[in-house]
Amino acid sequence: MQIKSILIASDLSARSDRALQRGFLLAGELGARVRVVSIVDDSVPESLTTDLAEKYRIHLEASAQSLAGEVSYEVLVETGDPITRLVDLVNSAEFDLVVAGRHRDRGFLDGLRPTTVESLVARSLTPVLLVTDPVHGSYNRVLAPVAFSSACRHAVKTALHIAPQAAFRLFHLWMASFEGLTGGPSSDFAREVRRETAAQAAAWTEGFATSLPKVDLVHGGVGSGCHQEIRSFAPDLIAVGANTRSLSFTGLGSFTAELLRTPPTDLLIARGADT
């Protein structure tokens, strides 16, 4: 795959400023073109939307010009439903990567309905990079929890393109069924499960660059195990499949949805390339 076209979604917040910085940095490194997009919510009174759209356009043009350097870019400001219009643009097959900022914390409301970012990620067929951290340079440490799915493969391949010089750690969390009844992780049954899992890992990584480390098989549960890996590896980018295990109410995998709500660092989320 190649990344030649990047869409940066902005709502003119400080969170979106980081997305602009990361998006233009990546575009410069990859030789990609950029489209900066902002959608003025059409629930705003019509008498205000024209002025708002013009203010958005002026602000984004100034920001893009200050960051672009040699990068080719355009700014698009439209009026409509932000989620619907963004999803239409993202899935138009024009873009290879979407870059967005972290959602605004809405407190209690976040538990009742998906955020704009969650809705975008859940419906996007294009990998989405959610930028959380200040931008100081290229990514250095990429962590990828893998479930041997096409979505995880797509996430890792995309991460290799946007962070080719980074240190990677790939891991898979495994447990044998009913370990408490079958002798625990050191039982013959558990060892057989581990052998089968190792064979899956070897098959899943076929075709990856030889420089990519092997998938480390880690015994443990998904939630606690992933958080321990994040703490110990200290990544500046986490690459995950969109929905490889149990689903949350957003339509995303439950762990991916949790990361989106409280991202510990930048996130790259991808669906299977064949979806």
ZARO-361559 format. One line per field, with one value per residue: residue in three letters; x, y negated, z of N, C-alpha, C in turn. Coordinates in nm, 2 decimals. Atoms other than C-alpha are relative to their C-alpha. Example, Ala and Ser with C-alpha at 12.3 -4.5 7.8 and 13.67 -1.06 7.14 Angstrom:
# ZARO-361559
aa = ALA;SER
neast = 0.09;-0.09
nnorth = 0.12;0.11
nup = 0.00;0.00
caeast = 1.23;1.37
canorth = 0.45;0.11
caup = 0.78;0.71
ceast = 0.09;-0.08
cnorth = -0.12;-0.11
cup = 0.00;0.08
//
This chain:
# ZARO-361559
aa = MET;GLN;ILE;LYS;SER;ILE;LEU;ILE;ALA;SER;ASP;LEU;SER;ALA;ARG;SER;ASP;ARG;ALA;LEU;GLN;ARG;GLY;PHE;LEU;LEU;ALA;GLY;GLU;LEU;GLY;ALA;ARG;VAL;ARG;VAL;VAL;SER;ILE;VAL;ASP;ASP;SER;VAL;PRO;GLU;SER;LEU;THR;THR;ASP;LEU;ALA;GLU;LYS;TYR;ARG;ILE;HIS;LEU;GLU;ALA;SER;ALA;GLN;SER;LEU;ALA;GLY;GLU;VAL;SER;TYR;GLU;VAL;LEU;VAL;GLU;THR;GLY;ASP;PRO;ILE;THR;ARG;LEU;VAL;ASP;LEU;VAL;ASN;SER;ALA;GLU;PHE;ASP;LEU;VAL;VAL;ALA;GLY;ARG;HIS;ARG;ASP;ARG;GLY;PHE;LEU;ASP;GLY;LEU;ARG;PRO;THR;THR;VAL;GLU;SER;LEU;VAL;ALA;ARG;SER;LEU;THR;PRO;VAL;LEU;LEU;VAL;THR;ASP;PRO;VAL;HIS;GLY;SER;TYR;ASN;ARG;VAL;LEU;ALA;PRO;VAL;ALA;PHE;SER;SER;ALA;CYS;ARG;HIS;ALA;VAL;LYS;THR;ALA;LEU;HIS;ILE;ALA;PRO;GLN;ALA;ALA;PHE;ARG;LEU;PHE;HIS;LEU;TRP;MET;ALA;SER;PHE;GLU;GLY;LEU;THR;GLY;GLY;PRO;SER;SER;ASP;PHE;ALA;ARG;GLU;VAL;ARG;ARG;GLU;THR;ALA;ALA;GLN;ALA;ALA;ALA;TRP;THR;GLU;GLY;PHE;ALA;THR;SER;LEU;PRO;LYS;VAL;ASP;LEU;VAL;HIS;GLY;GLY;VAL;GLY;SER;GLY;CYS;HIS;GLN;GLU;ILE;ARG;SER;PHE;ALA;PRO;ASP;LEU;ILE;ALA;VAL;GLY;ALA;ASN;THR;ARG;SER;LEU;SER;PHE;THR;GLY;LEU;GLY;SER;PHE;THR;ALA;GLU;LEU;LEU;ARG;THR;PRO;PRO;THR;ASP;LEU;LEU;ILE;ALA;ARG;GLY;ALA;ASP;THR
neast = 0.08;-0.07;0.08;-0.02;0.11;0.04;0.11;-0.01;0.12;-0.03;0.11;-0.06;-0.04;-0.14;-0.01;-0.01;-0.13;-0.10;0.03;-0.06;-0.15;-0.04;0.04;-0.10;-0.13;0.00;0.01;-0.13;-0.09;0.05;0.02;0.14;0.08;0.09;0.12;0.04;0.14;0.08;0.15;0.08;0.13;0.12;0.10;-0.01;0.09;-0.05;-0.06;-0.13;-0.08;-0.09;-0.11;-0.08;-0.08;-0.11;-0.10;-0.07;-0.09;-0.12;-0.08;-0.07;-0.10;-0.12;-0.07;-0.06;-0.11;-0.12;-0.05;-0.01;-0.13;0.01;0.11;0.12;0.12;0.12;0.09;0.14;0.09;0.14;0.10;0.07;-0.01;-0.14;-0.04;0.04;-0.08;-0.13;0.00;0.01;-0.13;-0.10;0.02;0.01;-0.11;-0.10;-0.10;-0.06;-0.01;0.08;-0.06;0.10;-0.04;0.08;0.13;0.02;0.06;0.14;0.04;0.11;0.05;-0.08;0.04;0.13;0.00;-0.14;-0.05;-0.03;-0.12;0.04;0.09;-0.08;-0.09;0.08;0.06;-0.10;-0.07;-0.14;-0.06;0.02;-0.10;0.05;-0.12;0.02;-0.12;-0.07;-0.08;-0.14;-0.08;0.05;0.03;-0.12;0.03;0.14;0.05;0.11;0.07;0.05;0.09;-0.02;0.11;-0.04;0.00;-0.13;-0.10;0.00;-0.05;-0.15;-0.06;0.01;-0.10;-0.13;-0.02;-0.01;-0.10;-0.10;-0.12;0.04;-0.01;0.14;0.03;0.13;0.03;0.13;0.03;0.06;0.03;0.07;0.14;0.02;-0.13;0.01;0.05;-0.08;-0.14;-0.07;-0.08;-0.11;0.05;-0.02;0.11;-0.04;-0.11;0.05;0.06;-0.10;-0.06;0.10;0.00;-0.13;0.02;0.08;-0.08;-0.10;0.08;0.05;-0.11;-0.06;0.02;-0.05;-0.14;-0.07;-0.05;0.10;-0.01;0.11;0.11;-0.03;0.12;0.00;0.11;0.08;0.12;-0.02;-0.01;-0.12;-0.13;-0.03;-0.04;-0.13;-0.09;-0.01;-0.08;-0.14;-0.07;0.00;0.01;0.06;0.11;0.05;0.06;0.10;0.11;0.12;0.10;-0.05;0.05;0.14;0.03;0.06;0.12;-0.04;-0.03;-0.14;-0.04;0.01;-0.13;-0.02;0.09;-0.05;-0.12;0.05;0.06;-0.10;-0.12;-0.12;-0.09;0.06;0.06;0.03;0.11;0.03;0.08;-0.07;-0.01;0.09;0.13
nnorth = 0.12;0.13;0.11;0.12;0.10;0.00;0.09;0.05;0.05;0.10;0.08;0.12;0.00;-0.03;-0.14;-0.01;0.05;-0.11;-0.08;0.07;-0.01;-0.14;-0.03;0.06;-0.07;-0.13;0.03;0.04;-0.12;-0.10;0.06;-0.01;0.12;0.01;0.08;0.03;0.01;0.04;0.00;0.08;-0.07;0.07;0.03;0.14;0.08;0.03;0.14;0.00;-0.10;0.06;0.07;-0.10;-0.07;0.09;0.00;-0.13;-0.01;0.09;-0.06;-0.12;0.03;0.05;-0.11;-0.08;0.06;0.01;-0.13;-0.08;-0.01;-0.04;-0.09;0.05;-0.01;0.08;0.02;-0.02;0.03;-0.02;0.00;-0.12;-0.08;-0.03;-0.14;-0.05;0.05;-0.05;-0.14;0.00;0.04;-0.10;-0.12;0.03;-0.06;0.10;0.02;-0.12;0.02;0.11;0.05;0.08;0.03;-0.06;0.06;0.08;-0.08;0.04;-0.05;-0.09;-0.03;-0.10;-0.13;-0.02;0.00;0.00;0.13;0.01;-0.08;-0.14;-0.03;0.00;-0.12;-0.11;-0.01;0.03;-0.11;0.05;0.01;0.13;0.03;0.09;0.07;0.05;0.06;0.10;-0.05;0.04;-0.07;-0.13;-0.10;-0.07;-0.13;-0.04;-0.12;-0.06;-0.12;-0.07;-0.11;-0.08;0.04;0.08;0.13;0.02;0.00;0.13;0.10;-0.01;0.04;0.15;0.05;-0.02;0.11;0.13;0.00;-0.10;-0.01;-0.02;-0.14;-0.07;-0.12;-0.07;-0.11;-0.07;-0.05;-0.13;-0.08;-0.12;-0.01;-0.07;-0.03;-0.04;-0.14;-0.09;0.00;0.13;0.03;-0.09;-0.13;-0.05;0.06;0.14;0.00;-0.03;0.12;0.09;-0.04;0.04;0.14;0.03;-0.03;0.11;0.12;-0.01;0.02;0.13;0.10;-0.03;0.12;0.13;0.02;-0.08;0.08;0.01;-0.10;-0.10;0.02;-0.06;-0.06;0.04;-0.06;0.09;0.05;0.11;0.13;0.02;-0.02;0.11;0.12;-0.02;0.02;0.14;0.06;-0.04;0.03;0.15;0.04;0.13;-0.03;-0.13;-0.04;-0.10;-0.03;0.07;-0.08;-0.14;-0.08;0.04;0.14;0.10;0.06;0.08;-0.09;-0.03;-0.09;0.07;0.05;0.11;0.10;0.05;0.09;0.12;0.09;0.05;-0.04;0.03;0.06;0.00;-0.13;-0.03;-0.10;-0.04;-0.12;-0.10;0.06;-0.06;0.03
nup = 0.00;-0.01;-0.06;0.09;-0.02;-0.14;-0.04;-0.13;-0.05;-0.10;-0.05;-0.04;-0.14;-0.03;0.03;0.15;0.04;0.00;0.12;0.12;-0.01;0.04;0.14;0.09;-0.01;0.07;0.14;0.05;0.00;0.09;0.13;0.02;0.01;-0.12;0.00;-0.13;0.01;-0.12;0.03;-0.08;-0.04;0.06;-0.11;-0.03;0.08;0.13;0.00;-0.06;0.06;0.10;-0.07;-0.07;0.10;0.04;-0.11;0.00;0.12;-0.02;-0.10;0.05;0.11;-0.07;-0.06;0.10;0.07;-0.09;-0.02;0.12;0.07;0.14;0.01;0.07;-0.09;0.02;-0.12;0.04;-0.11;0.04;-0.10;0.00;-0.12;0.00;0.01;0.13;0.10;-0.01;0.05;0.15;0.05;-0.04;0.07;0.14;0.07;0.04;-0.10;-0.05;-0.15;-0.07;-0.13;-0.08;-0.14;-0.11;-0.02;-0.12;-0.11;-0.02;-0.13;-0.01;0.14;0.07;-0.03;0.05;0.15;0.05;0.04;0.14;0.04;0.00;0.11;0.11;0.00;0.01;0.13;0.09;0.07;0.02;-0.13;-0.07;-0.10;-0.10;-0.06;-0.13;-0.06;0.08;0.11;-0.01;0.10;0.05;-0.11;-0.04;-0.06;0.04;-0.07;0.07;-0.05;0.12;-0.02;0.12;0.09;0.11;-0.05;-0.07;0.10;0.07;-0.09;-0.01;0.13;0.01;-0.10;0.06;0.10;-0.06;-0.10;0.05;-0.08;-0.14;-0.06;-0.01;-0.09;0.03;-0.10;0.00;-0.14;0.01;-0.12;0.03;-0.06;-0.13;-0.06;-0.14;-0.01;0.09;-0.05;0.01;0.12;0.02;0.03;0.14;0.08;0.02;0.08;0.13;0.05;0.03;0.12;0.11;0.01;0.06;0.14;0.05;0.01;0.11;0.13;0.01;0.03;0.14;0.09;-0.06;0.01;-0.10;-0.11;-0.10;-0.10;-0.01;-0.10;-0.13;-0.06;-0.14;-0.07;-0.08;0.06;0.09;-0.06;-0.09;0.07;0.09;-0.08;-0.05;0.11;0.03;-0.11;0.01;0.12;0.01;0.14;0.04;0.09;-0.02;0.12;-0.04;0.09;-0.05;-0.07;0.01;-0.11;-0.03;0.05;-0.09;0.06;0.11;0.11;0.00;-0.10;-0.13;-0.04;0.08;-0.04;-0.13;0.03;0.07;-0.10;-0.09;0.07;-0.07;0.10;0.13;0.04;0.14;0.00;0.14;0.03;0.09;0.14;0.09;-0.04
caeast = 0.00;0.10;-0.03;-0.06;-0.37;-0.45;-0.77;-0.74;-1.06;-1.07;-1.32;-1.08;-1.00;-0.66;-0.72;-0.76;-0.44;-0.24;-0.41;-0.31;0.05;0.07;-0.11;0.12;0.43;0.33;0.24;0.58;0.75;0.54;0.51;0.13;-0.13;-0.36;-0.72;-0.82;-1.19;-1.43;-1.81;-2.02;-2.32;-2.64;-2.83;-2.69;-2.93;-2.89;-2.82;-2.50;-2.37;-2.23;-2.03;-1.91;-1.80;-1.60;-1.43;-1.35;-1.20;-0.98;-0.86;-0.78;-0.61;-0.38;-0.30;-0.24;-0.02;0.20;0.24;0.24;0.60;0.62;0.31;0.02;-0.31;-0.66;-0.91;-1.27;-1.54;-1.90;-2.23;-2.42;-2.44;-2.07;-2.07;-2.26;-2.06;-1.73;-1.81;-1.91;-1.58;-1.37;-1.53;-1.51;-1.20;-1.00;-0.80;-0.55;-0.54;-0.77;-0.62;-0.84;-0.80;-0.93;-1.30;-1.41;-1.50;-1.88;-1.89;-2.22;-2.32;-2.03;-2.18;-2.51;-2.41;-2.10;-1.88;-1.81;-1.47;-1.62;-1.89;-1.63;-1.39;-1.68;-1.80;-1.47;-1.33;-1.00;-0.75;-0.80;-0.51;-0.64;-0.38;-0.37;-0.01;0.18;0.37;0.75;0.86;0.82;0.68;0.94;0.76;0.46;0.27;0.03;-0.21;-0.30;-0.58;-0.46;-0.74;-0.73;-0.81;-0.50;-0.29;-0.41;-0.34;0.02;0.09;-0.04;0.18;0.48;0.42;0.37;0.64;0.91;1.19;1.00;1.06;0.76;0.62;0.35;0.18;-0.11;-0.28;-0.39;-0.55;-0.67;-1.04;-1.14;-0.78;-0.90;-1.05;-0.78;-0.46;-0.37;-0.13;0.13;-0.10;-0.06;-0.39;-0.26;0.07;-0.11;-0.32;0.00;0.15;-0.16;-0.15;0.22;0.13;-0.14;0.10;0.36;0.09;-0.05;0.29;0.38;0.44;0.55;0.90;1.16;1.27;0.94;0.96;0.77;0.44;0.51;0.26;0.16;-0.05;-0.34;-0.67;-0.72;-0.80;-0.54;-0.28;-0.31;-0.29;0.02;0.18;0.11;0.26;0.58;0.65;0.55;0.44;0.38;0.15;-0.08;-0.20;-0.53;-0.79;-1.13;-1.34;-1.16;-1.33;-1.65;-1.83;-1.92;-2.23;-2.03;-1.99;-1.62;-1.43;-1.47;-1.10;-1.07;-1.37;-1.22;-0.89;-1.09;-1.27;-0.95;-0.65;-0.32;-0.14;-0.19;-0.41;-0.42;-0.74;-0.80;-1.06;-0.97;-0.85;-1.11;-1.41
canorth = 0.00;-0.36;-0.67;-0.95;-1.13;-1.24;-1.39;-1.60;-1.66;-1.98;-2.15;-2.44;-2.33;-2.28;-1.91;-1.96;-2.17;-1.87;-1.67;-1.94;-1.93;-1.55;-1.53;-1.78;-1.62;-1.28;-1.43;-1.59;-1.26;-1.05;-1.29;-1.29;-1.56;-1.69;-1.80;-1.98;-1.95;-2.12;-2.08;-2.36;-2.20;-2.28;-2.28;-2.63;-2.90;-2.96;-3.33;-3.23;-2.94;-3.16;-3.38;-3.07;-2.89;-3.19;-3.22;-2.85;-2.88;-3.18;-3.01;-2.68;-2.84;-3.03;-2.72;-2.51;-2.76;-2.79;-2.41;-2.30;-2.38;-2.19;-1.98;-2.03;-2.10;-2.23;-2.35;-2.24;-2.39;-2.27;-2.29;-1.98;-1.71;-1.67;-1.29;-1.21;-1.44;-1.33;-0.97;-1.04;-1.21;-0.95;-0.66;-0.83;-0.63;-0.95;-0.91;-0.66;-0.80;-1.01;-1.22;-1.36;-1.51;-1.37;-1.43;-1.69;-1.53;-1.55;-1.38;-1.20;-1.23;-1.02;-0.72;-0.76;-0.81;-0.77;-1.08;-1.22;-1.05;-0.72;-0.74;-0.83;-0.55;-0.30;-0.38;-0.46;-0.21;-0.41;-0.39;-0.67;-0.82;-0.98;-1.24;-1.30;-1.40;-1.71;-1.67;-1.68;-1.46;-1.12;-0.83;-0.63;-0.34;-0.15;0.10;0.34;0.58;0.84;1.09;1.25;1.06;0.88;0.56;0.60;0.68;0.36;0.15;0.29;0.24;-0.12;-0.18;-0.05;-0.32;-0.61;-0.51;-0.32;-0.39;-0.32;-0.03;0.21;0.45;0.69;0.91;1.15;1.22;1.58;1.80;2.16;2.22;2.31;2.28;2.31;2.66;2.79;2.73;2.37;2.22;2.49;2.78;3.00;2.86;2.50;2.58;2.73;2.41;2.21;2.42;2.37;2.00;1.98;2.15;1.89;1.61;1.74;1.77;1.43;1.25;1.41;1.13;0.87;0.72;0.94;0.65;0.66;0.84;1.16;1.16;1.21;1.45;1.31;1.51;1.30;1.13;0.87;0.57;0.60;0.74;0.46;0.19;0.36;0.37;0.00;-0.09;0.12;0.04;-0.33;-0.37;-0.70;-0.52;-0.22;-0.04;0.16;0.34;0.17;0.47;0.80;0.91;0.83;0.52;0.21;0.00;-0.20;0.10;0.10;0.37;0.31;0.26;0.03;-0.17;-0.20;-0.34;-0.59;-0.72;-0.76;-0.74;-0.70;-0.82;-0.85;-0.57;-0.42;-0.22;-0.02;0.22;0.53;0.43;0.66;0.50
caup = 0.00;-0.04;0.14;-0.12;0.00;0.36;0.49;0.80;0.99;1.20;1.43;1.49;1.85;2.01;1.97;1.59;1.58;1.68;1.40;1.15;1.27;1.25;0.92;0.75;0.90;0.77;0.43;0.40;0.50;0.26;-0.03;0.01;-0.07;0.20;0.22;0.53;0.60;0.85;0.86;0.99;1.17;0.98;1.31;1.35;1.23;0.86;0.92;1.10;0.89;0.60;0.84;1.04;0.72;0.61;0.95;0.95;0.60;0.69;1.00;0.83;0.53;0.77;0.97;0.67;0.50;0.81;0.82;0.46;0.34;0.01;0.08;-0.17;0.01;-0.02;0.24;0.22;0.45;0.41;0.59;0.69;0.95;1.06;1.10;0.79;0.57;0.71;0.66;0.30;0.24;0.42;0.23;-0.11;-0.20;-0.25;0.07;0.21;0.57;0.79;1.07;1.34;1.69;2.02;2.09;2.34;2.68;2.72;3.06;3.12;2.75;2.64;2.81;2.63;2.26;2.05;2.00;1.66;1.65;1.75;1.49;1.23;1.32;1.34;0.99;0.82;0.56;0.56;0.85;1.10;1.30;1.62;1.74;2.11;2.20;2.11;1.79;1.83;1.54;1.38;1.58;1.77;1.94;1.80;2.00;1.82;2.00;1.74;1.72;1.39;1.19;0.87;1.06;1.28;0.97;0.80;1.11;1.13;0.76;0.78;1.09;0.90;0.63;0.87;1.11;0.91;1.15;1.47;1.71;1.69;1.95;1.84;2.10;2.13;2.46;2.50;2.76;2.74;2.80;3.15;3.28;3.64;3.56;3.32;3.53;3.46;3.21;3.27;3.19;2.88;2.75;2.79;2.63;2.33;2.30;2.31;2.03;1.81;1.89;1.79;1.46;1.40;1.47;1.22;0.95;1.02;0.99;0.65;0.40;0.66;0.64;0.80;1.01;1.19;1.52;1.58;1.76;2.13;2.29;2.63;2.87;3.01;2.96;2.70;2.92;3.19;2.96;2.70;2.97;3.12;2.77;2.72;3.06;3.00;2.64;2.66;2.29;2.11;1.87;1.92;1.61;1.65;1.44;1.46;1.57;1.63;1.95;2.14;2.02;2.22;2.16;1.91;1.68;1.75;1.94;2.31;2.38;2.08;2.19;2.54;2.39;2.18;2.49;2.70;2.45;2.63;2.32;1.95;1.80;1.45;1.39;1.07;0.94;0.74;0.39;0.24;0.42
ceast = 0.09;-0.10;0.04;-0.10;-0.05;-0.11;0.02;-0.13;0.02;-0.13;0.05;0.04;0.15;0.03;0.02;0.13;0.11;-0.02;0.06;0.15;0.04;-0.03;0.10;0.14;0.00;-0.01;0.13;0.10;-0.04;-0.02;-0.15;-0.06;-0.10;-0.13;-0.04;-0.15;-0.06;-0.15;-0.07;-0.14;-0.12;-0.11;0.01;-0.09;0.06;0.07;0.14;0.10;0.10;0.12;0.10;0.09;0.12;0.11;0.08;0.10;0.12;0.09;0.08;0.10;0.13;0.08;0.07;0.12;0.12;0.06;0.04;0.15;-0.02;-0.12;-0.12;-0.13;-0.11;-0.08;-0.14;-0.09;-0.14;-0.10;-0.08;0.01;0.15;0.03;-0.03;0.09;0.14;0.02;-0.01;0.13;0.11;-0.02;-0.02;0.11;0.10;0.12;0.06;0.01;-0.08;0.07;-0.10;0.06;-0.09;-0.13;0.00;-0.08;-0.14;-0.05;-0.11;-0.05;0.08;-0.04;-0.14;0.00;0.14;0.04;0.02;0.11;-0.04;-0.09;0.08;0.09;-0.09;-0.05;0.10;0.06;0.15;0.06;-0.01;0.12;-0.06;0.12;-0.04;0.12;0.05;0.09;0.14;0.09;-0.06;-0.03;0.12;-0.03;-0.14;-0.03;-0.13;-0.06;-0.07;-0.09;0.00;-0.12;0.05;0.00;0.13;0.11;0.00;0.05;0.16;0.07;-0.01;0.10;0.14;0.03;0.02;0.11;0.11;0.12;-0.03;0.04;-0.14;0.00;-0.14;-0.02;-0.14;-0.03;-0.09;-0.03;-0.07;-0.14;0.00;0.13;-0.01;-0.04;0.10;0.15;0.08;0.08;0.11;-0.05;0.03;-0.10;0.05;0.12;-0.03;-0.07;0.11;0.07;-0.08;0.00;0.13;-0.01;-0.08;0.08;0.10;-0.07;-0.04;0.11;0.07;-0.03;0.05;0.15;0.07;0.06;-0.10;0.01;-0.11;-0.10;0.04;-0.13;0.00;-0.12;-0.08;-0.12;0.02;0.01;0.12;0.13;0.04;0.05;0.14;0.10;0.02;0.09;0.15;0.07;0.00;0.00;-0.04;-0.10;-0.04;-0.08;-0.10;-0.09;-0.13;-0.09;0.04;-0.05;-0.14;-0.03;-0.06;-0.12;0.03;0.01;0.15;0.03;0.00;0.13;0.03;-0.09;0.05;0.12;-0.05;-0.05;0.11;0.14;0.12;0.11;-0.06;-0.05;-0.01;-0.10;-0.03;-0.10;0.08;0.00;-0.11;-0.15;-0.06
cnorth = -0.12;-0.11;-0.13;-0.11;0.01;-0.10;-0.03;-0.06;-0.10;-0.07;-0.13;-0.01;0.03;0.14;0.02;-0.06;0.10;0.10;-0.06;0.02;0.14;0.03;-0.06;0.06;0.13;-0.03;-0.04;0.12;0.10;-0.05;0.01;-0.14;0.00;-0.08;-0.02;-0.03;-0.04;-0.01;-0.09;0.07;-0.07;-0.02;-0.14;-0.08;-0.04;-0.14;0.00;0.09;-0.06;-0.07;0.10;0.07;-0.09;-0.01;0.13;0.00;-0.09;0.06;0.12;-0.03;-0.06;0.11;0.09;-0.06;-0.01;0.14;0.07;0.02;0.03;0.09;-0.07;0.02;-0.08;0.00;0.01;-0.03;0.01;-0.01;0.13;0.07;0.05;0.15;0.05;-0.05;0.05;0.14;0.02;-0.03;0.11;0.13;-0.02;0.06;-0.09;0.00;0.13;0.00;-0.12;-0.04;-0.09;-0.02;0.07;-0.07;-0.08;0.09;-0.06;0.05;0.11;0.04;0.10;0.14;0.03;0.01;-0.01;-0.15;-0.01;0.08;0.14;0.04;0.00;0.12;0.13;0.02;-0.02;0.13;-0.03;0.00;-0.14;-0.01;-0.11;-0.06;-0.06;-0.08;-0.12;0.06;-0.06;0.06;0.13;0.10;0.09;0.14;0.04;0.13;0.05;0.13;0.07;0.12;0.09;-0.03;-0.08;-0.15;-0.04;-0.01;-0.14;-0.11;0.01;-0.05;-0.15;-0.06;0.01;-0.11;-0.13;-0.01;0.10;0.02;0.03;0.14;0.05;0.11;0.05;0.11;0.05;0.05;0.13;0.06;0.12;-0.01;0.07;0.04;0.05;0.15;0.09;-0.01;-0.12;-0.01;0.10;0.14;0.04;-0.06;-0.15;-0.01;0.03;-0.13;-0.10;0.04;-0.04;-0.15;-0.05;0.03;-0.11;-0.13;0.00;-0.01;-0.14;-0.10;0.03;-0.12;-0.13;-0.01;0.09;-0.08;-0.02;0.11;0.10;-0.04;0.07;0.05;-0.03;0.06;-0.10;-0.04;-0.12;-0.14;-0.03;0.02;-0.11;-0.12;0.02;-0.02;-0.15;-0.07;0.04;-0.04;-0.15;-0.04;-0.14;0.02;0.15;0.03;0.12;0.03;-0.06;0.09;0.15;0.09;-0.04;-0.14;-0.08;-0.06;-0.09;0.08;0.03;0.12;-0.07;-0.06;-0.13;-0.12;-0.06;-0.09;-0.13;-0.10;-0.07;0.04;-0.03;-0.06;0.00;0.14;0.01;0.12;0.03;0.12;0.09;-0.06;0.05;-0.03;-0.11
cup = 0.00;0.06;-0.08;0.02;0.14;0.02;0.15;0.04;0.11;0.04;0.06;0.15;0.01;-0.03;-0.15;-0.05;0.00;-0.12;-0.12;0.00;-0.04;-0.14;-0.10;0.01;-0.07;-0.15;-0.06;0.00;-0.11;-0.14;-0.04;-0.01;0.12;-0.04;0.14;0.00;0.13;-0.05;0.10;0.02;-0.05;0.10;0.05;-0.09;-0.13;-0.01;0.05;-0.08;-0.11;0.07;0.07;-0.10;-0.05;0.11;0.01;-0.12;0.02;0.10;-0.05;-0.11;0.07;0.07;-0.10;-0.07;0.09;0.02;-0.13;-0.06;-0.15;-0.02;-0.08;0.08;-0.06;0.13;-0.05;0.13;-0.06;0.11;-0.01;0.13;0.00;-0.02;-0.14;-0.12;0.01;-0.04;-0.15;-0.06;0.02;-0.09;-0.15;-0.09;-0.05;0.10;0.05;0.15;0.04;0.13;0.07;0.14;0.10;0.02;0.13;0.11;0.03;0.13;-0.01;-0.14;-0.07;0.03;-0.06;-0.16;-0.04;-0.03;-0.15;-0.05;0.00;-0.12;-0.13;-0.02;-0.03;-0.14;-0.11;-0.06;-0.02;0.14;0.05;0.11;0.09;0.07;0.14;0.06;-0.08;-0.10;0.01;-0.11;-0.04;0.12;0.02;0.05;-0.03;0.06;-0.08;0.07;-0.12;0.04;-0.13;-0.10;-0.11;0.04;0.07;-0.11;-0.07;0.09;0.01;-0.13;-0.02;0.09;-0.06;-0.10;0.07;0.10;-0.03;0.09;0.15;0.05;0.02;0.10;-0.04;0.10;-0.02;0.14;-0.02;0.14;-0.05;0.07;0.13;0.07;0.15;0.02;-0.07;0.04;-0.01;-0.12;-0.02;-0.03;-0.14;-0.09;-0.04;-0.09;-0.15;-0.06;-0.04;-0.13;-0.12;-0.02;-0.07;-0.15;-0.07;-0.02;-0.12;-0.13;-0.02;-0.04;-0.13;-0.09;0.06;-0.02;0.10;0.11;0.11;0.10;0.00;0.10;0.13;0.06;0.15;0.06;0.09;-0.07;-0.08;0.07;0.08;-0.07;-0.10;0.08;0.06;-0.12;-0.03;0.11;-0.02;-0.12;-0.03;-0.15;-0.02;-0.11;0.03;-0.12;0.03;-0.11;0.06;0.08;-0.02;0.11;0.03;-0.03;0.12;-0.07;-0.12;-0.13;-0.02;0.10;0.14;0.05;-0.08;0.04;0.13;-0.03;-0.06;0.11;0.09;-0.06;0.09;-0.08;-0.13;-0.04;-0.15;0.00;-0.15;0.00;-0.09;-0.14;-0.09;0.04;-0.09
//
